[in-house]
Amino acid sequence: MRLELEEAEVCHLKEVISGLNIDLDSRDTPVVMAHEAKVAAETALQQLTDDLATLGARLQFDVSSACPLTPEATSLAENVASILMEREEKVRSAWD
């Protein structure tokens, strides 16, 4: 009889431990998901920043070596470059 009680107690303790492990796993899942989302967002931010830098470099061409541009085209290129720089600053400040 005593052996049966001990076995029942051992079985009960195993169930309790199993339940605790499930609780820990369910708590870890959102943390892992949040970490993976953060890594993905940081990667996307880096790609966006690289793309903006490439585009900005392309817009900062040497006017003297380019064909003659109208003042409107030059102004448009400067405005686009300015907008891109502002967006890059906003993205960087949002992640800081």
VOPAGU-2260 file (C-alpha; in pm, 1 decimal, decimal comma):
REM VOPAGU-2260
SITE   aa  ch    i         X         Y         Z
SITE  MET   A    0       0,0       0,0       0,0
SITE  ARG   A    1     280,1     238,7      91,4
SITE  LEU   A    2     456,7     166,4    -237,3
SITE  GLU   A    3     140,4     251,0    -430,3
SITE  LEU   A    4     110,8     582,8    -246,4
SITE  GLU   A    5     472,9     666,1    -320,5
SITE  GLU   A    6     424,9     578,0    -686,1
SITE  ALA   A    7     112,2     793,6    -697,9
SITE  GLU   A    8     303,0    1081,4    -537,7
SITE  VAL   A    9     589,3    1040,8    -786,4
SITE  CYS   A   10     340,0    1037,2   -1072,7
SITE  HIS   A   11     172,4    1350,7    -935,8
SITE  LEU   A   12     506,9    1530,6    -899,9
SITE  LYS   A   13     600,0    1436,7   -1257,4
SITE  GLU   A   14     271,4    1587,1   -1377,7
SITE  VAL   A   15     336,2    1905,7   -1179,9
SITE  ILE   A   16     688,8    1934,7   -1322,0
SITE  SER   A   17     558,5    1869,5   -1671,9
SITE  GLY   A   18     297,9    2143,6   -1624,0
SITE  LEU   A   19     566,0    2385,7   -1505,8
SITE  ASN   A   20     779,0    2307,0   -1811,1
SITE  ILE   A   21     481,8    2375,2   -2039,2
SITE  ASP   A   22     422,3    2707,1   -1860,6
SITE  LEU   A   23     787,7    2803,9   -1906,8
SITE  ASP   A   24     777,6    2708,2   -2273,6
SITE  SER   A   25     462,9    2912,5   -2329,2
SITE  ARG   A   26     628,4    3212,8   -2164,4
SITE  ASP   A   27     945,1    3177,8   -2369,8
SITE  THR   A   28     763,3    3161,0   -2702,9
SITE  PRO   A   29     654,4    3529,5   -2712,5
SITE  VAL   A   30    1001,6    3639,0   -2602,6
SITE  VAL   A   31    1164,8    3436,2   -2879,5
SITE  MET   A   32     913,0    3566,4   -3133,7
SITE  ALA   A   33     973,8    3925,7   -3023,3
SITE  HIS   A   34    1349,9    3876,7   -3051,5
SITE  GLU   A   35    1315,7    3727,9   -3400,9
SITE  ALA   A   36    1089,7    4017,0   -3504,9
SITE  LYS   A   37    1343,6    4267,0   -3370,8
SITE  VAL   A   38    1626,0    4101,1   -3565,1
SITE  ALA   A   39    1413,1    4101,0   -3882,4
SITE  ALA   A   40    1324,6    4468,8   -3831,2
SITE  GLU   A   41    1689,8    4560,8   -3776,2
SITE  THR   A   42    1784,8    4376,1   -4095,3
SITE  ALA   A   43    1509,4    4553,9   -4288,6
SITE  LEU   A   44    1621,8    4888,0   -4144,6
SITE  GLN   A   45    1980,0    4820,9   -4250,5
SITE  GLN   A   46    1868,5    4728,2   -4601,9
SITE  LEU   A   47    1651,9    5040,1   -4623,5
SITE  THR   A   48    1936,1    5257,1   -4497,4
SITE  ASP   A   49    2173,6    5103,1   -4751,3
SITE  ASP   A   50    1920,3    5156,5   -5029,8
SITE  LEU   A   51    1869,0    5519,0   -4926,4
SITE  ALA   A   52    2244,0    5576,5   -4915,7
SITE  THR   A   53    2281,3    5426,4   -5263,5
SITE  LEU   A   54    1998,0    5636,6   -5398,7
SITE  GLY   A   55    2135,7    5947,2   -5230,4
SITE  ALA   A   56    2477,9    5884,4   -5382,3
SITE  ARG   A   57    2322,9    5843,9   -5724,9
SITE  LEU   A   58    2136,6    6172,4   -5685,4
SITE  GLN   A   59    2452,0    6358,1   -5586,1
SITE  PHE   A   60    2603,8    6347,9   -5930,4
SITE  ASP   A   61    2848,8    6601,4   -6061,9
SITE  VAL   A   62    2644,0    6853,1   -6259,1
SITE  SER   A   63    2948,0    6973,2   -6450,8
SITE  SER   A   64    3001,6    6630,0   -6605,8
SITE  ALA   A   65    2632,5    6574,1   -6673,1
SITE  CYS   A   66    2445,1    6715,8   -6966,2
SITE  PRO   A   67    2308,8    7065,5   -6910,2
SITE  LEU   A   68    2013,6    7049,5   -6676,4
SITE  THR   A   69    1733,2    7293,8   -6641,5
SITE  PRO   A   70    1704,2    7469,5   -6307,0
SITE  GLU   A   71    1376,1    7285,7   -6247,5
SITE  ALA   A   72    1540,3    6943,9   -6285,2
SITE  THR   A   73    1824,6    7044,7   -6055,6
SITE  SER   A   74    1577,3    7174,2   -5798,5
SITE  LEU   A   75    1374,8    6852,6   -5820,8
SITE  ALA   A   76    1684,7    6637,5   -5768,1
SITE  GLU   A   77    1786,4    6846,6   -5466,7
SITE  ASN   A   78    1435,0    6822,1   -5319,0
SITE  VAL   A   79    1424,2    6444,6   -5363,1
SITE  ALA   A   80    1766,3    6411,2   -5200,0
SITE  SER   A   81    1649,6    6631,4   -4911,6
SITE  ILE   A   82    1331,7    6426,8   -4862,0
SITE  LEU   A   83    1530,2    6103,1   -4860,6
SITE  MET   A   84    1774,2    6239,5   -4602,9
SITE  GLU   A   85    1484,3    6352,1   -4379,8
SITE  ARG   A   86    1322,1    6008,4   -4403,2
SITE  GLU   A   87    1649,2    5839,1   -4320,9
SITE  GLU   A   88    1687,4    6060,0   -4012,1
SITE  LYS   A   89    1328,9    5982,1   -3903,7
SITE  VAL   A   90    1384,5    5608,9   -3945,1
SITE  ARG   A   91    1710,0    5623,2   -3751,2
SITE  SER   A   92    1554,5    5828,9   -3470,5
SITE  ALA   A   93    1256,2    5592,8   -3450,8
SITE  TRP   A   94    1490,2    5298,6   -3392,5
SITE  ASP   A   95    1706,4    5478,9   -3135,7
